[in-house]
Amino acid sequence: MSVPEPTAGAAARWFELVLRVPEPRVEDVCDALEALDALSVSVEDADADTPAERALFGEPGLPPPAAGWQHSRVVALFDTEAQAREAAALLAPQDFFAECAVLGVRPVADTDWVRLTQTQFDPVPITPAFWIVPSWHEPPAQARTVIRLDPGLAFGTGTHPTTHMCLRWIATHGVTGCRVLDYGCGSGILAIAAAKHGAAAVDAVDIDPAAVQATEANAAANGVTLRAGLPERAQGPYDVVLANILATPLKVLAPLLSSLVAPGGHLVLAGILQRQADELRDAYAPWLALQVHDALDGWILMTGTRTAAA
Ligand SMILES: C[S@@+](CC[C@H](N)C(=O)[O-])C[C@H]1O[C@@H](n2cnc3c(N)ncnc32)[C@H](O)[C@@H]1O
């Protein structure tokens, strides 16, 4: 089996071995590449952007309909061209490689990943006066309230429509003097926004300990005080409960989230697609009447006020 030559002239830092692998063989091939000292192995849809492409996405919160693509493009990164070609030569005679193909070995130029990442995150305006600004940018002149936040492991930079609508609600509805809970805090962006908009006390909880850590670090970087922890840390009643998760967990959490809202307090839910509005309304009906308050890019924000009797 012949392997095409690398592109001439590129300043190579690593070399990629690119393979086409049918679905039942992906695991064997990936294991073999790792045993052959590949620095990394990635698996992509080999039929992407062709008529044979098939979506693997399920409903939010549910598993995908199939475990893998019909054919995968497996890309293994090696330190040297010799290692990449040797791996191709060793794989070729293996039984499990019979229906696979070597698509090529090609050089990979070094990239300034930090710079590349930074160019993808610009300041995000939530209202004309409220901005989310990465640390490598100066805040715009018109910004009166600013959250400094860099992309990290935890979700929530302000660019996603669900986060954006929650931030817009905080800025326009107001939370001055309120006791606020951010349930599923991720980066802590909503909790920090609430603190910056005058909340009297803010709790932020998440099932992911990395999110709790990120929230604490981001709160400190923004000079705000909040209490972050795992979900059991949430102790109602709160004047405002914000939860940007997804429709399925939001439905499961309906009794808990509703019980955390003080009489007369507000529940603000995001992570809901437009077509899921009725399911959410039904799930929360025993405690409060949810309404669609905002919509952005196919996502909606639903809010409800807890009555004294509920
Ligand atoms: C979409 S992110 C939202 C992050 C941030 N609040 C925002 O608005 O950008 C959802 C977060 O909820 C957390 N989460 C998911 N299910 C949860 C649950 N049952 N209880 C608490 N947190 C949960 C996830 O770990 C994740 O950090």
The ligand as a Gaussian input file, in Angstrom:
#p B3LYP/6-31G(d) Opt

LIG

0 1
 C      -25.284000      24.913000      29.959000
 S      -24.240000      24.964000      31.355000
 C      -24.689000      26.547000      32.006000
 C      -23.548000      27.283000      32.649000
 C      -23.876000      28.749000      33.047000
 N      -24.852000      28.790000      34.121000
 C      -24.386000      29.533000      31.854000
 O      -25.532000      29.986000      31.884000
 O      -23.631000      29.702000      30.884000
 C      -25.080000      23.830000      32.425000
 C      -24.355000      23.515000      33.719000
 O      -25.256000      22.770000      34.536000
 C      -24.565000      21.742000      35.192000
 N      -25.561000      20.702000      35.502000
 C      -26.113000      19.787000      34.662000
 N      -27.020000      19.040000      35.323000
 C      -27.052000      19.486000      36.592000
 C      -27.771000      19.097000      37.765000
 N      -28.643000      18.089000      37.740000
 N      -27.546000      19.768000      38.916000
 C      -26.651000      20.784000      38.952000
 N      -25.917000      21.192000      37.882000
 C      -26.121000      20.539000      36.715000
 C      -23.478000      21.331000      34.226000
 O      -22.397000      20.720000      34.909000
 C      -23.100000      22.657000      33.576000
 O      -22.020000      23.271000      34.228000

